[in-house]
Amino acid sequence: MTQTTALFRKESRGAHYRKDFKETLSSWKKNIICMPTKNGIKITTKSIAPVNKEIKRYLKIKQVKAHLLE
């Protein structure tokens, strides 16, 4: 599944470097969901949920850096 989702993502991110898509794009900052079906794997995406206020307070941070969500 890791290879399938890495190929689905049309960008480079972390260890998933692609020669054909060298940039990291904010538009691809989302979860990739794989679901098995009778015909193979269905791939969808879902936006990353924002960190709620209680968790931010618990961690004692005012703003969550983007690299912590990757």
C-alpha positions, -999 to +999 in steps of 0.1 A: +000+000+000+029+024+007+040+022-029+005+026-042-002+058-022+033+072-030+026+068-067-009+083-062+006+115-046+018+137-075+046+153-055+077+145-034+073+144+003+098+131+029+113+098+019+089+096-011+110+115-036+098+114-072+118+124-102+086+132-121+072+154-093+101+170-075+082+197-055+064+194-022+029+210-026+006+222+001-023+210-020-012+175-012-012+179+025-040+154+031-045+119+042-046+092+015-071+064+022-069+030+006-099+007+007-099-028-008-127-036-032-137-066-054-119-048-083-087-039-065-078-009-043-099+023-041-079+054-032-095+086-018-082+116+000-094+134+032-084+168+045-062+168+076-083+178+106-070+209+125-056+204+160-082+214+186-077+239+213-074+214+241-046+195+225-028+228+217-030+238+253-019+204+265+012+206+243+017+243+253+020+255+218+002+284+201+007+272+165+013+237+152+041+237+126+033+221+093+062+196+096+046+181+127+015+171+108+033+154+079 
